[in-house]
Amino acid sequence: MKLTAFILPRCPYCLQMRELVEELRAERDELAAVEIDFIDESAQPELADRYDYYRVPSFFLGGKKLYEASPLWTRTEAKRRLSAMFDELLENK
């Protein structure tokens, strides 16, 4: 299973998301089966323009948006939402 994640290299929310994904992978072995293709939207704007999102980081499975971060979320809330995204993804595979 492969997700596409749109990021910006210096975005603090994107850096935090990468840390949280690694934390979740360390806590949950089943997440090793989920591959993530990280796309720098500034380096590949033509690809990013094909997807419907406003903020980074954003995750997609095919064309379906699974997660779009909010600057209002705490670290704990972002981790909870990422975990819920992975739960739904694994339940519906």
Residue, then its C-alpha position, 0 to 999 in steps of 0.5 A: m500500500k502506497l500513500t502520497a504525501f505532499i510536503l514543503p522541506r522547511c515546513p515545521y508541520c511537515l517536519q513534525m509529521r515525519e517525526l510523528v510517522e516515525e514514532l507511530r511506526a516504532e509503536r505499531d509494526e503493521l505500519a511497516a507495510v505502508e509506503i509513503d511517497f513524499i512529494d515536495e510541492s515546490a519542486q513538483p508543482e505540476l503534480a501537486d496541482r492535480y490534487d485537492y488540498y490547501r495545507v501541507p502536509s497532506f496525505f492521499l491514497g490515489g486521488k482520495k485525501l486522507y489527511e490534511a494538517s492544520p496549524l491549530w493542532t497540537r502535536t498530540e492532536a496531529k499524532r492522534r489524527l495520523s494514527a486514526m488515518f493509518d487505522e482507517l487505511l489498514e481496516n479498509k485495505 
